[in-house]
Amino acid sequence: MTLATPMRATEVTEFTVRNPWSGALLATLPQTSQTEILAIVARAQVAAAGFRTSTPYQRRELLNRLADLIARDAEAMAQTISAEMGKTITEARGEVRRAQNTLRLSGDAGTFLDGEVLHCAIVSGGVDRQAVVTYVPTGVVAAITPFNYPVNLLCHKLGPAIAAGNAVVAKPSPKAPLAADHLVRLTVEAGFPADLVQIVHGGAEAALGLARAPIDLLSFTGGGLAGLALKRASGLVRCLMELGGNDPLIVLADADLAAAAATAIAQRFEIAGQSCAAVKKLYVHSTVAAEFTERLLAGVAAHRSGDPSLPETQMGPVIDQASAVDIVARMTEAQSAGARVLAGGTREGALVVPAVMADVPQASRLFSTETFGPVLAMRRFDDLAQVVSEVNASEFGLQAGVFTNDHAAIRQLGRSLQVGGLMVNEGPDFRAEHVPFGGIKGSGLGREGVRIALREMSETRVVID
């Protein structure tokens, strides 16, 4: 997302959605104007006021009915996801399954949004009163989502927001808005109250317009510069932000090399490397580097890339040709600085062939910043402390993965790595829908994961009597 001059109220701007593999035009949509956004948020405020007295049972029933409808339309939604953002049809079907789980878990979690009772007389002279702490709805949640998981990431915002008793105004990426639009239409069929879930369309102008509107909470997943602009635009509104990462996978000398190599491939080339917690940099202990690299290259050579609509395809294109050009440019820069290309990296349109690079300099753009593409950038190491130092020097701190059975090393990494999560004998892209997910530093504010998100999207109320 890039900043742009806000639209005048009289402007009607359209944008197109194209298949990144074929270039075929999928849809032309109008960008929602600032006047329309304000009207939508005003209707959401009315809906939120009526919904805040709903019961946990009622909220869960709505979310379960929505999950049922997604199950009914699963294949159509998967086909849309694959067509609009290039995800393989297998990956898209998996996302739709996960979205159903996210909604059902949100409804379940909402039935246990428990408070607590605290006594005030816990010190000498304390008053004999009790404080009842509860969680109440925030109001209108603005949910701004990226292109890479157009349905499940929206469900990670919509599910907890509804379970907590809020209204939602969604703003999907203009690169992949169609499946999200389908999801919002299903909320009407599921019996959601009028205007409780609405959608606006467009790019930066629409996002900034929504952030400036009288919302009560902003939940954003996307890039850091866009997140900062939205935070400034939203003023004192509470913000939950997942802003990406530059996530390492660390392979120690005692690692299961077959499992580590398979994980690196699966978690880097999934959706063509366009996942916020994907394996973006790979640290391999020098004593096992040769064997690990051999296993890795064999797996990469067998990884099938191409037309995402075919069931045998394991990796499709990136979101557009401009992104593909940038990925190849990063590889070229790293190669000029001393890195070696071991596999792949060629480009045809928006498809970048799965790539492996060795001896990638830490300062290179490929290694030091988030590269949203299918390139495994490797560095050898001997001293784990040096790895920790390099990882902590990053502006990001989302997740990390390590393959080892050395408990001392696990303890060292768990205590010293500046990340939101450490995955042991797993890659950094591992996520369970109910577990807290998020990072520190430039990786964001707050946490997703349905249980913790329910509280993030609620206000704490204290009644003392």
C-alpha positions as CSV (number, residue, x, y, z in Angstrom):
1,M,0.0,0.0,0.0
2,T,1.3,3.4,-0.9
3,L,0.1,6.8,0.3
4,A,-2.0,8.8,-2.2
5,T,-4.0,12.0,-2.2
6,P,-7.5,11.3,-0.8
7,M,-10.3,11.2,-3.3
8,R,-12.8,14.1,-3.6
9,A,-16.3,13.0,-2.7
10,T,-17.5,13.4,-6.3
11,E,-14.8,11.1,-7.8
12,V,-15.7,7.6,-8.9
13,T,-12.6,5.5,-9.4
14,E,-12.6,1.9,-10.6
15,F,-9.8,-0.7,-10.3
16,T,-9.3,-4.0,-12.0
17,V,-8.6,-7.4,-10.6
18,R,-6.4,-9.7,-12.8
19,N,-5.3,-13.3,-12.6
20,P,-1.5,-13.0,-11.9
21,W,-0.8,-16.2,-13.8
22,S,-2.8,-15.6,-17.0
23,G,-3.3,-11.9,-16.9
24,A,-7.0,-12.4,-17.5
25,L,-9.4,-9.7,-16.2
26,L,-11.5,-11.1,-13.4
27,A,-13.4,-8.0,-12.3
28,T,-13.7,-4.3,-12.3
29,L,-14.8,-2.8,-9.0
30,P,-15.6,0.8,-7.9
31,Q,-13.4,2.2,-5.2
32,T,-15.5,3.3,-2.2
33,S,-15.5,7.1,-1.8
34,Q,-14.8,8.9,1.5
35,T,-18.5,9.9,1.6
36,E,-19.6,6.3,1.2
37,I,-17.1,5.1,3.8
38,L,-18.5,7.6,6.4
39,A,-22.0,6.5,5.6
40,I,-21.0,2.8,6.0
41,V,-19.3,3.4,9.3
42,A,-22.3,5.4,10.5
43,R,-24.6,2.4,9.7
44,A,-22.0,0.1,11.4
45,Q,-22.3,2.2,14.6
46,V,-26.0,1.7,14.7
47,A,-25.6,-2.0,14.1
48,A,-22.9,-2.2,16.8
49,A,-25.2,-0.5,19.3
50,G,-27.9,-3.1,18.7
51,F,-25.6,-6.0,18.7
52,R,-23.7,-5.2,21.9
53,T,-26.5,-6.8,24.0
54,S,-26.4,-10.0,22.1
55,T,-25.5,-13.1,24.0
56,P,-22.5,-15.3,23.6
57,Y,-24.8,-18.1,22.3
58,Q,-26.3,-15.9,19.7
59,R,-22.8,-14.7,18.5
60,R,-21.6,-18.3,18.3
61,E,-24.6,-19.4,16.3
62,L,-24.0,-16.6,13.8
63,L,-20.4,-17.6,13.3
64,N,-21.2,-21.3,13.0
65,R,-23.8,-20.6,10.4
66,L,-21.3,-18.5,8.5
67,A,-18.8,-21.4,8.7
68,D,-21.4,-23.7,7.4
69,L,-22.0,-21.5,4.4
70,I,-18.3,-21.2,3.7
71,A,-18.2,-25.1,3.7
72,R,-21.1,-25.1,1.2
73,D,-19.3,-22.6,-1.1
74,A,-15.8,-23.9,-0.3
75,E,-14.9,-24.9,-3.9
76,A,-16.1,-21.7,-5.4
77,M,-14.2,-19.6,-2.9
78,A,-11.1,-21.6,-3.4
79,Q,-11.3,-21.2,-7.1
80,T,-11.7,-17.4,-6.6
81,I,-8.7,-17.2,-4.3
82,S,-6.5,-19.2,-6.7
83,A,-7.6,-17.0,-9.7
84,E,-7.2,-13.6,-8.0
85,M,-3.9,-14.0,-6.2
86,G,-2.2,-17.0,-7.8
87,K,-2.3,-19.4,-4.8
88,T,-2.4,-23.0,-6.0
89,I,-5.8,-24.6,-5.9
90,T,-4.6,-27.0,-3.2
91,E,-3.4,-24.1,-1.0
92,A,-6.6,-22.2,-1.6
93,R,-8.7,-25.1,-0.5
94,G,-6.6,-25.4,2.6
95,E,-7.2,-21.7,3.4
96,V,-10.9,-22.1,3.1
97,R,-10.9,-25.0,5.5
98,R,-8.8,-23.0,8.0
99,A,-11.3,-20.1,7.7
100,Q,-14.1,-22.3,8.8
101,N,-12.1,-23.4,11.8
102,T,-11.2,-19.8,12.7
103,L,-14.9,-18.8,12.8
104,R,-15.9,-21.8,14.8
105,L,-13.1,-21.4,17.3
106,S,-14.0,-17.7,17.6
107,G,-17.6,-18.5,18.5
108,D,-16.4,-21.1,21.0
109,A,-14.0,-18.7,22.6
110,G,-16.7,-16.0,22.9
111,T,-18.6,-18.2,25.3
112,F,-15.7,-18.1,27.7
113,L,-14.8,-14.4,27.6
114,D,-14.5,-14.4,31.4
115,G,-13.8,-11.6,33.7
116,E,-12.8,-11.7,37.4
117,V,-13.7,-10.4,40.8
118,L,-11.0,-8.6,42.8
119,H,-11.3,-7.5,46.4
120,C,-10.2,-4.0,47.2
121,A,-9.2,-4.5,50.8
122,I,-5.9,-6.2,50.2
123,V,-3.8,-3.6,52.0
124,S,-4.1,-2.0,55.4
125,G,-6.9,0.5,55.4
126,G,-8.3,-0.9,52.2
127,V,-12.0,-0.4,51.5
128,D,-14.3,-3.5,51.9
129,R,-15.5,-3.4,48.3
130,Q,-15.3,-5.8,45.3
131,A,-14.3,-4.9,41.8
132,V,-16.1,-6.9,39.1
133,V,-13.9,-6.9,35.9
134,T,-15.7,-7.7,32.7
135,Y,-15.1,-7.3,28.9
136,V,-17.6,-5.4,26.8
137,P,-17.7,-4.7,23.0
138,T,-15.5,-2.1,21.6
139,G,-17.9,-0.9,18.8
140,V,-16.9,-0.7,15.1
141,V,-13.8,-2.7,14.1
142,A,-12.1,-1.7,10.8
143,A,-10.5,-4.9,9.3
144,I,-7.9,-4.1,6.6
145,T,-6.5,-7.3,5.1
146,P,-3.7,-8.2,2.6
147,F,-3.8,-10.3,-0.6
148,N,-2.0,-13.4,0.6
149,Y,-4.8,-14.9,2.8
150,P,-7.8,-13.1,1.6
151,V,-10.4,-15.2,3.4
152,N,-8.7,-16.6,6.5
153,L,-7.0,-13.4,7.6
154,L,-10.4,-11.6,7.3
155,C,-11.9,-14.4,9.5
156,H,-9.1,-13.8,12.0
157,K,-10.5,-10.3,12.4
158,L,-14.2,-10.8,11.8
159,G,-14.5,-13.9,14.0
160,P,-13.2,-12.5,17.2
161,A,-14.8,-9.1,16.5
162,I,-18.3,-10.7,16.2
163,A,-17.6,-13.0,19.1
164,A,-16.8,-10.0,21.3
165,G,-20.0,-8.2,20.2
166,N,-18.7,-5.7,17.6
167,A,-19.6,-4.6,14.1
168,V,-17.0,-5.0,11.3
169,V,-16.1,-2.9,8.2
170,A,-13.8,-4.9,6.0
171,K,-11.3,-3.5,3.5
172,P,-9.6,-6.2,1.5
173,S,-6.6,-5.7,-0.7
174,P,-7.5,-4.4,-4.1
175,K,-5.3,-7.1,-5.6
176,A,-7.5,-9.9,-4.1
177,P,-10.9,-8.5,-3.1
178,L,-13.3,-11.0,-4.6
179,A,-13.2,-13.9,-2.1
180,A,-13.6,-11.4,0.7
181,D,-16.6,-9.9,-1.0
182,H,-18.1,-13.4,-1.2
183,L,-17.5,-13.9,2.5
184,V,-19.2,-10.6,3.4
185,R,-22.2,-11.5,1.3
186,L,-22.5,-14.8,3.1
187,T,-22.9,-13.0,6.4
188,V,-26.2,-11.7,5.1
189,E,-27.3,-15.1,4.2
190,A,-26.2,-16.4,7.6
191,G,-28.7,-14.0,9.3
192,F,-26.2,-11.4,10.6
193,P,-28.1,-8.2,11.7
194,A,-28.2,-5.6,8.9
195,D,-25.0,-3.6,8.5
196,L,-23.2,-5.6,11.2
197,V,-20.6,-6.7,8.6
198,Q,-19.9,-4.4,5.6
199,I,-17.2,-4.0,3.0
200,V,-15.4,-1.1,1.3
201,H,-13.1,-1.5,-1.7
202,G,-10.0,0.3,-2.9
203,G,-6.4,0.9,-2.2
204,A,-4.6,3.4,0.0
205,E,-7.3,6.1,-0.3
206,A,-9.9,3.7,1.0
207,A,-7.7,2.4,3.8
208,L,-6.8,5.9,5.0
209,G,-10.4,7.0,4.7
210,L,-11.5,4.1,6.9
211,A,-8.8,4.8,9.4
212,R,-9.9,8.5,9.6
213,A,-13.6,7.5,10.0
214,P,-15.2,7.3,13.5
215,I,-14.2,3.6,14.1
216,D,-13.4,2.2,17.5
217,L,-10.6,-0.2,16.6
218,L,-8.3,-0.7,13.6
219,S,-7.0,-4.2,12.8
220,F,-4.5,-4.2,10.0
221,T,-2.3,-6.8,8.3
222,G,0.2,-5.5,5.8
223,G,3.4,-3.6,5.3
224,G,5.1,-1.4,7.9
225,L,5.0,1.9,6.1
226,A,1.3,1.5,5.4
227,G,0.7,0.5,9.0
228,L,2.4,3.6,10.3
229,A,0.4,5.8,7.9
230,L,-2.8,4.2,9.1
231,K,-1.9,4.5,12.7
232,R,-1.2,8.2,12.3
233,A,-4.5,8.6,10.4
234,S,-6.5,6.8,13.1
235,G,-5.3,9.1,15.9
236,L,-6.1,7.7,19.4
237,V,-8.0,4.7,18.1
238,R,-6.6,1.4,19.4
239,C,-4.6,-0.4,16.7
240,L,-3.8,-4.1,16.2
241,M,-1.2,-4.5,13.5
242,E,0.6,-7.4,12.0
243,L,3.3,-5.9,9.8
244,G,5.4,-8.8,8.5
245,G,8.7,-10.3,9.4
246,N,12.1,-11.4,8.2
247,D,11.9,-14.8,9.8
248,P,14.8,-17.2,10.3
249,L,15.0,-20.9,10.4
250,I,18.1,-22.1,12.3
251,V,19.4,-25.6,11.6
252,L,21.8,-26.8,14.3
253,A,24.4,-29.6,14.1
254,D,22.1,-32.3,15.7
255,A,19.1,-31.4,13.5
256,D,16.9,-33.9,11.6
257,L,18.2,-32.6,8.3
258,A,15.5,-34.3,6.2
259,A,12.8,-32.7,8.2
260,A,14.5,-29.3,8.3
261,A,15.0,-29.3,4.5
262,A,11.4,-30.3,3.9
263,T,10.1,-27.7,6.3
264,A,12.3,-25.0,4.7
265,I,10.9,-25.8,1.2
266,A,7.3,-26.1,2.4
267,Q,7.4,-22.8,4.4
268,R,9.3,-20.8,1.9
269,F,7.6,-21.8,-1.3
270,E,4.0,-21.9,0.1
271,I,2.0,-19.2,-1.8
272,A,5.3,-18.4,-3.6
273,G,7.0,-17.1,-0.5
274,Q,4.4,-14.4,0.2
275,S,3.6,-15.3,3.8
276,C,4.6,-12.9,6.6
277,A,6.2,-15.6,8.7
278,A,7.7,-17.7,5.9
279,V,11.3,-19.0,6.1
280,K,13.0,-15.9,4.7
281,K,16.5,-16.5,5.9
282,L,18.1,-19.9,6.6
283,Y,21.0,-20.3,9.1
284,V,22.8,-23.7,8.8
285,H,25.5,-24.9,11.1
286,S,28.7,-25.4,9.1
287,T,29.2,-29.0,10.2
288,V,26.0,-30.1,8.5
289,A,25.8,-27.4,5.7
290,A,27.0,-29.7,2.9
291,E,24.6,-32.5,3.7
292,F,21.7,-30.2,4.4
293,T,22.3,-28.3,1.1
294,E,22.3,-31.5,-0.8
295,R,19.0,-32.5,0.7
296,L,17.6,-29.1,0.1
297,L,18.5,-28.9,-3.5
298,A,17.1,-32.3,-4.2
299,G,13.8,-31.2,-2.7
300,V,13.7,-27.9,-4.6
301,A,14.4,-29.6,-7.9
302,A,11.4,-31.8,-7.4
303,H,9.1,-28.8,-6.4
304,R,6.6,-28.2,-9.2
305,S,5.8,-24.6,-10.1
306,G,3.5,-23.3,-12.8
307,D,-0.2,-23.0,-13.4
308,P,-1.9,-22.6,-9.9
309,S,-5.2,-24.0,-11.2
310,L,-3.7,-27.5,-11.7
311,P,-3.8,-29.9,-8.8
312,E,-0.3,-31.1,-9.3
313,T,1.2,-27.6,-9.1
314,Q,3.0,-26.9,-5.8
315,M,3.8,-23.3,-6.3
316,G,2.2,-20.6,-8.4
317,P,3.2,-17.0,-9.4
318,V,3.7,-14.1,-7.1
319,I,1.0,-11.4,-7.0
320,D,2.1,-9.4,-10.0
321,Q,5.0,-8.9,-12.4
322,A,6.3,-5.9,-10.5
323,S,6.8,-8.0,-7.5
324,A,8.6,-10.7,-9.5
325,V,10.9,-8.1,-11.0
326,D,11.8,-6.9,-7.5
327,I,12.6,-10.4,-6.3
328,V,15.0,-11.1,-9.1
329,A,16.6,-7.7,-8.6
330,R,17.2,-8.6,-4.9
331,M,18.9,-11.8,-6.0
332,T,21.1,-10.0,-8.5
333,E,22.2,-7.5,-5.9
334,A,23.1,-10.3,-3.5
335,Q,25.0,-12.2,-6.2
336,S,27.0,-9.0,-6.9
337,A,27.8,-8.9,-3.2
338,G,29.2,-12.5,-3.2
339,A,26.2,-14.7,-2.8
340,R,25.9,-17.9,-5.0
341,V,22.8,-19.0,-6.8
342,L,22.4,-22.7,-6.3
343,A,19.1,-23.2,-7.9
344,G,16.3,-21.3,-9.7
345,G,15.6,-17.6,-9.6
346,T,14.6,-17.2,-13.3
347,R,11.4,-15.3,-14.0
348,E,8.6,-15.8,-16.5
349,G,5.9,-13.1,-16.1
350,A,4.9,-13.2,-12.4
351,L,6.4,-16.7,-11.9
352,V,9.8,-16.9,-10.1
353,V,11.3,-20.3,-10.2
354,P,12.0,-21.5,-6.6
355,A,15.5,-20.4,-5.8
356,V,18.3,-21.2,-3.3
357,M,21.2,-18.8,-2.6
358,A,24.2,-19.5,-0.4
359,D,26.7,-17.2,1.3
360,V,24.2,-14.4,1.2
361,P,25.7,-11.3,2.9
362,Q,23.8,-10.2,6.0
363,A,23.6,-6.6,4.7
364,S,22.1,-7.5,1.4
365,R,18.5,-6.4,0.7
366,L,17.6,-10.0,0.1
367,F,18.7,-11.0,3.6
368,S,18.2,-7.9,5.7
369,T,14.7,-6.9,4.6
370,E,11.5,-8.9,4.1
371,T,11.6,-10.5,0.7
372,F,8.1,-11.5,-0.4
373,G,9.1,-14.2,-2.8
374,P,10.3,-17.8,-3.3
375,V,14.0,-17.4,-2.4
376,L,15.8,-19.4,0.3
377,A,18.7,-17.2,1.4
378,M,21.3,-19.2,3.3
379,R,24.2,-18.4,5.6
380,R,26.5,-20.8,7.5
381,F,27.3,-20.3,11.1
382,D,29.5,-21.8,13.9
383,D,28.5,-19.7,16.9
384,L,24.8,-19.6,17.8
385,A,25.4,-16.3,19.6
386,Q,26.3,-14.7,16.3
387,V,23.0,-15.9,14.8
388,V,21.1,-14.4,17.7
389,S,23.0,-11.1,17.2
390,E,22.1,-11.0,13.5
391,V,18.5,-11.9,14.0
392,N,18.1,-9.4,16.8
393,A,19.6,-6.7,14.6
394,S,16.6,-6.8,12.3
395,E,13.8,-4.2,12.5
396,F,11.4,-7.2,12.5
397,G,10.6,-9.7,15.3
398,L,7.8,-11.9,14.2
399,Q,8.7,-15.6,14.6
400,A,11.7,-17.9,14.3
401,G,12.1,-21.7,13.9
402,V,14.9,-24.0,15.0
403,F,15.7,-27.6,14.4
404,T,17.6,-29.2,17.3
405,N,17.1,-31.5,20.3
406,D,19.7,-29.5,22.3
407,H,17.7,-28.2,25.2
408,A,20.4,-25.7,26.2
409,A,20.3,-24.2,22.7
410,I,16.5,-24.1,22.8
411,R,16.6,-22.3,26.1
412,Q,19.3,-19.9,24.8
413,L,17.1,-19.0,21.8
414,G,13.9,-18.8,23.8
415,R,15.4,-16.3,26.2
416,S,17.5,-14.2,23.8
417,L,15.8,-14.0,20.4
418,Q,13.7,-10.9,20.1
419,V,10.7,-12.4,18.4
420,G,7.0,-13.0,19.1
421,G,7.3,-16.8,18.9
422,L,9.9,-19.6,18.6
423,M,8.9,-22.8,16.9
424,V,11.0,-25.8,18.0
425,N,11.6,-28.5,15.3
426,E,9.3,-26.5,13.2
427,G,9.5,-23.5,10.9
428,P,8.6,-19.9,11.7
429,D,5.5,-20.1,9.5
430,F,3.7,-22.5,11.9
431,R,0.5,-21.2,13.2
432,A,-2.6,-22.5,15.0
433,E,-5.7,-20.5,14.8
434,H,-6.3,-20.2,18.6
435,V,-2.7,-19.5,19.6
436,P,-1.4,-16.0,20.0
437,F,0.3,-14.8,16.8
438,G,2.2,-11.6,16.3
439,G,5.6,-9.9,16.8
440,I,7.6,-7.2,18.3
441,K,9.5,-4.2,17.0
442,G,8.5,-3.5,13.4
443,S,6.5,-6.6,13.2
444,G,3.4,-5.1,14.8
445,L,1.2,-4.2,17.7
446,G,-0.9,-6.7,19.7
447,R,-1.7,-10.3,18.8
448,E,-4.0,-12.3,16.6
449,G,-5.3,-15.8,17.5
450,V,-8.9,-16.0,18.3
451,R,-8.7,-16.3,22.1
452,I,-6.4,-13.4,22.7
453,A,-7.9,-11.4,19.9
454,L,-11.3,-11.5,21.7
455,R,-9.8,-9.5,24.5
456,E,-7.9,-7.3,22.2
457,M,-11.2,-6.4,20.6
458,S,-13.0,-5.8,23.9
459,E,-12.9,-3.0,26.4
460,T,-12.2,-3.7,30.0
461,R,-14.9,-2.5,32.4
462,V,-14.7,-2.3,36.1
463,V,-17.7,-2.0,38.5
464,I,-16.8,-1.5,42.2
465,D,-19.5,-1.9,44.8
